[in-house]
C-alpha cells in the first residue's frame, strides 16, 4: 500500500513539474499551449485530481513555484548498458551530484552530454486505450498523413509513434478527432538493444529503479528489452 502511494506521489510531483514548465513556456491556457495540454492529459492518465492540476497551473502563473530547468544526463550502467536520465531541477548542482552517485554506486559511470545520441532517438509517443478505439485500423490509415510513423497494438493498449518534429501535428489531429489519449510524451526510443543475461538485467534494473526514485528525475531510458 505504501509503495503504491509513493509511486502515485512521485507521478503527481513529475506532472506538477511538467505543468510548471509548460505554463512558464507558453502560458496558462491549455487551448493555446500544446505542451500544457499534453501535461494535463498525462495528469488525467495518472488520476491526478483536477483541483491539484488547477492549483499547479495557478502556482506557475503566480510564480509561486520553483524555476525548473530540463537537464539530460547520459551514462553507462553495468555491462556497458546505456542509460539516459531526464530531469527537471531547480538545482542542477545537486541533481548531477545525485545522479553521478547513483551511477557510481550501481557499477556504472556518468558520461558526457551527447554520448548516447547514436543509441536513442527522440520520438513522440501517444498511448490510447484499445477499448475506446474499435476502428483503430481505419484510424491508422487516416493519421499517416498527420505524422503517424508506426503503431503497436496489444490486448489493452494502442501506442502510436511519430518523429519528433511531427509531435504537435499528430497531437492536433488526435484532438480534432476527439480521440482520448491516456498519455502523450516525447520519449527516447533505442535503435538497438543490449544482449545480457537475466541476472545482469536485474542488476541494471535495480540501478534504474534507484535513479527513478530521485525527486528531480522525470524519466529514465535504457536499451534493455
C-alpha positions, 0 to 999 in steps of 0.5 A, a space after each residue: 500500500 505504501 509503495 503504491 502511494 509513493 509511486 502515485 506521489 512521485 507521478 503527481 510531483 513529475 506532472 506538477 513539474 511538467 505543468 510548471 514548465 509548460 505554463 512558464 513556456 507558453 502560458 496558462 491556457 491549455 487551448 493555446 499551449 500544446 505542451 500544457 495540454 499534453 501535461 494535463 492529459 498525462 495528469 488525467 492518465 495518472 488520476 491526478 485530481 483536477 483541483 491539484 492540476 488547477 492549483 499547479 497551473 495557478 502556482 506557475 502563473 503566480 510564480 509561486 513555484 520553483 524555476 525548473 530547468 530540463 537537464 539530460 544526463 547520459 551514462 553507462 550502467 553495468 555491462 556497458 548498458 546505456 542509460 539516459 536520465 531526464 530531469 527537471 531541477 531547480 538545482 542542477 548542482 545537486 541533481 548531477 551530484 545525485 545522479 553521478 552517485 547513483 551511477 557510481 554506486 550501481 557499477 556504472 559511470 556518468 558520461 558526457 552530454 551527447 554520448 548516447 545520441 547514436 543509441 536513442 532517438 527522440 520520438 513522440 509517443 501517444 498511448 490510447 486505450 484499445 477499448 475506446 478505439 474499435 476502428 483503430 485500423 481505419 484510424 491508422 490509415 487516416 493519421 499517416 498523413 498527420 505524422 503517424 510513423 508506426 503503431 503497436 497494438 496489444 490486448 489493452 493498449 494502442 501506442 502510436 509513434 511519430 518523429 519528433 518534429 511531427 509531435 504537435 501535428 499528430 497531437 492536433 489531429 488526435 484532438 480534432 478527432 476527439 480521440 482520448 489519449 491516456 498519455 502523450 510524451 516525447 520519449 527516447 526510443 533505442 535503435 538497438 538493444 543490449 544482449 545480457 543475461 537475466 541476472 545482469 538485467 536485474 542488476 541494471 534494473 535495480 540501478 534504474 529503479 534507484 535513479 527513478 526514485 530521485 525527486 528531480 528525475 522525470 524519466 529514465 531510458 535504457 536499451 534493455 528489452 
